[in-house]
């Protein structure tokens, strides 16, 4: 398997990479591979599947509708 050496990584970038790797319980090397895969091999999710995922997320959100009466009450409450 090929190997890569990365030189002159800015300190801040290295520390962020190290922190993210720790959060994901990965080595820094494994985290770099995951980042490269995400950047260079984007997933090809079919549009229908992506739409289903969006609909599933949307169904988890409860609507908080504000009526004209709610606005009028808020305005009147603020004036007293």
N, CA and C atoms as a LAMMPS dump frame, in Angstrom:
ITEM: TIMESTEP
0
ITEM: NUMBER OF ATOMS
240
ITEM: BOX BOUNDS ff ff ff
-5.0000000000000000e+02 5.0000000000000000e+02
-5.0000000000000000e+02 5.0000000000000000e+02
-5.0000000000000000e+02 5.0000000000000000e+02
ITEM: ATOMS id mol type element x y z
1 1 1 N 0.847 -1.175 0
2 1 2 C 0 0 0
3 1 3 C 0.896 1.244 0
4 2 1 N 0.595 2.218 -0.818
5 2 2 C 1.413 3.428 -0.881
6 2 3 C 1.364 4.212 0.438
7 3 1 N 2.388 5.018 0.645
8 3 2 C 2.461 5.868 1.826
9 3 3 C 2.708 7.311 1.396
10 4 1 N 2.272 8.236 2.218
11 4 2 C 2.451 9.664 1.947
12 4 3 C 3.07 10.307 3.177
13 5 1 N 3.972 11.218 2.948
14 5 2 C 4.501 12.062 4.018
15 5 3 C 4.031 13.478 3.745
16 6 1 N 3.418 14.093 4.751
17 6 2 C 2.926 15.461 4.593
18 6 3 C 3.824 16.373 5.411
19 7 1 N 4.372 17.376 4.757
20 7 2 C 5.296 18.284 5.427
21 7 3 C 4.661 19.658 5.593
22 8 1 N 5.176 20.39 6.545
23 8 2 C 4.816 21.793 6.776
24 8 3 C 3.325 21.998 7.051
25 9 1 N 2.748 21.113 7.848
26 9 2 C 1.345 21.274 8.238
27 9 3 C 1.278 22.406 9.261
28 10 1 N 0.431 23.398 9.042
29 10 2 C 0.291 24.466 10.038
30 10 3 C -0.122 23.895 11.395
31 11 1 N 0.428 24.449 12.458
32 11 2 C 0.164 23.937 13.808
33 11 3 C -1.326 23.848 14.107
34 12 1 N -2.064 24.897 13.772
35 12 2 C -3.499 24.923 14.076
36 12 3 C -4.228 23.791 13.349
37 13 1 N -3.891 23.56 12.094
38 13 2 C -4.516 22.487 11.325
39 13 3 C -4.192 21.129 11.944
40 14 1 N -2.947 20.949 12.348
41 14 2 C -2.535 19.68 12.965
42 14 3 C -3.305 19.454 14.266
43 15 1 N -3.428 20.488 15.088
44 15 2 C -4.134 20.338 16.361
45 15 3 C -5.615 20.034 16.141
46 16 1 N -6.214 20.669 15.14
47 16 2 C -7.617 20.366 14.822
48 16 3 C -7.766 18.922 14.349
49 17 1 N -6.866 18.496 13.497
50 17 2 C -6.892 17.121 12.996
51 17 3 C -6.748 16.129 14.144
52 18 1 N -5.836 16.422 15.037
53 18 2 C -5.593 15.549 16.187
54 18 3 C -6.835 15.478 17.079
55 19 1 N -7.478 16.622 17.291
56 19 2 C -8.671 16.676 18.127
57 19 3 C -9.83 15.897 17.494
58 20 1 N -10.029 16.085 16.2
59 20 2 C -11.115 15.375 15.508
60 20 3 C -10.851 13.872 15.505
61 21 1 N -9.604 13.481 15.291
62 21 2 C -9.25 12.062 15.319
63 21 3 C -9.574 11.462 16.681
64 22 1 N -9.264 12.204 17.731
65 22 2 C -9.553 11.722 19.086
66 22 3 C -11.059 11.572 19.295
67 23 1 N -11.841 12.55 18.813
68 23 2 C -13.3 12.488 18.955
69 23 3 C -13.883 11.273 18.245
70 24 1 N -13.277 10.907 17.123
71 24 2 C -13.768 9.768 16.342
72 24 3 C -13.082 8.456 16.711
73 25 1 N -12.235 8.505 17.738
74 25 2 C -11.496 7.314 18.191
75 25 3 C -10.667 6.707 17.052
76 26 1 N -9.977 7.583 16.328
77 26 2 C -9.124 7.155 15.221
78 26 3 C -7.711 7.68 15.441
79 27 1 N -6.785 7.053 14.732
80 27 2 C -5.434 7.606 14.696
81 27 3 C -5.452 8.817 13.764
82 28 1 N -4.423 9.625 13.851
83 28 2 C -4.337 10.778 12.953
84 28 3 C -4.263 10.287 11.508
85 29 1 N -3.531 9.231 11.275
86 29 2 C -3.417 8.673 9.928
87 29 3 C -4.793 8.265 9.385
88 30 1 N -5.562 7.56 10.213
89 30 2 C -6.904 7.13 9.778
90 30 3 C -7.809 8.321 9.522
91 31 1 N -7.683 9.354 10.344
92 31 2 C -8.516 10.546 10.161
93 31 3 C -8.161 11.246 8.858
94 32 1 N -6.878 11.312 8.525
95 32 2 C -6.447 11.921 7.26
96 32 3 C -7.042 11.148 6.086
97 33 1 N -7.036 9.836 6.168
98 33 2 C -7.598 9.015 5.089
99 33 3 C -9.093 9.285 4.931
100 34 1 N -9.81 9.371 6.047
101 34 2 C -11.25 9.666 5.992
102 34 3 C -11.477 11.031 5.35
103 35 1 N -10.68 12.03 5.754
104 35 2 C -10.828 13.378 5.183
105 35 3 C -10.555 13.374 3.682
106 36 1 N -9.535 12.663 3.268
107 36 2 C -9.214 12.586 1.84
108 36 3 C -10.331 11.893 1.064
109 37 1 N -10.868 10.83 1.623
110 37 2 C -11.97 10.126 0.957
111 37 3 C -13.176 11.039 0.791
112 38 1 N -13.496 11.79 1.85
113 38 2 C -14.649 12.7 1.763
114 38 3 C -14.424 13.777 0.709
115 39 1 N -13.203 14.257 0.623
116 39 2 C -12.911 15.345 -0.315
117 39 3 C -12.798 14.855 -1.754
118 40 1 N -12.223 13.68 -1.942
119 40 2 C -11.914 13.231 -3.293
120 40 3 C -12.883 12.195 -3.846
121 41 1 N -13.593 11.518 -2.971
122 41 2 C -14.525 10.482 -3.412
123 41 3 C -15.918 10.76 -2.838
124 42 1 N -16.533 11.854 -3.259
125 42 2 C -17.846 12.175 -2.701
126 42 3 C -18.85 11.061 -2.986
127 43 1 N -19.718 10.841 -2.02
128 43 2 C -20.708 9.77 -2.197
129 43 3 C -21.671 10.141 -3.315
130 44 1 N -22.062 9.159 -4.043
131 44 2 C -22.995 9.349 -5.148
132 44 3 C -24.366 8.843 -4.71
133 45 1 N -24.997 9.581 -3.818
134 45 2 C -26.32 9.205 -3.34
135 45 3 C -27.338 9.531 -4.424
136 46 1 N -28.126 8.54 -4.808
137 46 2 C -29.158 8.797 -5.814
138 46 3 C -30.129 9.875 -5.317
139 47 1 N -30.604 10.729 -6.227
140 47 2 C -31.521 11.808 -5.828
141 47 3 C -32.739 11.319 -5.051
142 48 1 N -33.305 10.191 -5.429
143 48 2 C -34.49 9.679 -4.731
144 48 3 C -34.158 9.33 -3.282
145 49 1 N -32.996 8.751 -3.076
146 49 2 C -32.583 8.396 -1.713
147 49 3 C -32.319 9.655 -0.884
148 50 1 N -31.681 10.627 -1.491
149 50 2 C -31.414 11.893 -0.798
150 50 3 C -32.734 12.58 -0.424
151 51 1 N -33.688 12.55 -1.337
152 51 2 C -34.997 13.15 -1.075
153 51 3 C -35.706 12.429 0.067
154 52 1 N -35.617 11.106 0.1
155 52 2 C -36.211 10.344 1.198
156 52 3 C -35.569 10.712 2.527
157 53 1 N -34.254 10.9 2.536
158 53 2 C -33.551 11.3 3.756
159 53 3 C -34.022 12.674 4.216
160 54 1 N -34.182 13.579 3.284
161 54 2 C -34.649 14.935 3.616
162 54 3 C -36.06 14.874 4.188
163 55 1 N -36.911 14.082 3.564
164 55 2 C -38.289 13.961 4.06
165 55 3 C -38.318 13.361 5.467
166 56 1 N -37.456 12.386 5.718
167 56 2 C -37.389 11.779 7.049
168 56 3 C -36.953 12.808 8.091
169 57 1 N -35.97 13.624 7.743
170 57 2 C -35.528 14.671 8.661
171 57 3 C -36.628 15.694 8.895
172 58 1 N -37.313 16.059 7.828
173 58 2 C -38.386 17.045 7.923
174 58 3 C -39.521 16.548 8.821
175 59 1 N -39.8 15.249 8.776
176 59 2 C -40.894 14.703 9.583
177 59 3 C -40.577 14.76 11.074
178 60 1 N -39.302 14.904 11.414
179 60 2 C -38.907 14.982 12.82
180 60 3 C -39.035 16.396 13.381
181 61 1 N -39.246 17.362 12.517
182 61 2 C -39.344 18.75 12.936
183 61 3 C -40.806 19.096 13.185
184 62 1 N -41.062 19.658 14.36
185 62 2 C -42.425 20.069 14.657
186 62 3 C -42.594 21.525 14.24
187 63 1 N -43.68 21.776 13.597
188 63 2 C -43.953 23.134 13.128
189 63 3 C -44.36 24.005 14.308
190 64 1 N -43.842 25.199 14.339
191 64 2 C -44.199 26.166 15.367
192 64 3 C -44.784 27.366 14.644
193 65 1 N -46.046 27.273 14.348
194 65 2 C -46.693 28.298 13.55
195 65 3 C -47.163 29.449 14.438
196 66 1 N -46.894 30.639 13.984
197 66 2 C -47.316 31.838 14.689
198 66 3 C -48.506 32.427 13.938
199 67 1 N -49.578 32.628 14.666
200 67 2 C -50.786 33.169 14.044
201 67 3 C -50.821 34.686 14.209
202 68 1 N -51.73 35.313 13.481
203 68 2 C -51.912 36.765 13.6
204 68 3 C -52.333 37.116 15.019
205 69 1 N -53.128 36.267 15.637
206 69 2 C -53.571 36.502 17.018
207 69 3 C -52.373 36.452 17.971
208 70 1 N -51.436 35.528 17.737
209 70 2 C -50.222 35.446 18.563
210 70 3 C -49.408 36.734 18.456
211 71 1 N -49.31 37.259 17.263
212 71 2 C -48.552 38.499 17.039
213 71 3 C -49.242 39.668 17.734
214 72 1 N -50.542 39.744 17.593
215 72 2 C -51.291 40.825 18.229
216 72 3 C -51.148 40.755 19.744
217 73 1 N -51.21 39.564 20.303
218 73 2 C -51.047 39.391 21.746
219 73 3 C -49.659 39.831 22.19
220 74 1 N -48.643 39.444 21.442
221 74 2 C -47.271 39.822 21.781
222 74 3 C -47.084 41.33 21.726
223 75 1 N -47.671 41.956 20.718
224 75 2 C -47.581 43.419 20.599
225 75 3 C -48.266 44.081 21.789
226 76 1 N -49.476 43.606 22.104
227 76 2 C -50.225 44.205 23.208
228 76 3 C -49.537 43.952 24.545
229 77 1 N -48.967 42.781 24.739
230 77 2 C -48.254 42.47 25.984
231 77 3 C -47.036 43.362 26.14
232 78 1 N -46.399 43.683 25.049
233 78 2 C -45.2 44.519 25.094
234 78 3 C -45.503 45.974 25.391
235 79 1 N -46.734 46.375 25.219
236 79 2 C -47.122 47.78 25.44
237 79 3 C -47.573 48.052 26.862
238 80 1 N -47.747 47.031 27.649
239 80 2 C -48.228 47.254 29.019
240 80 3 C -47.1 47.326 30.003
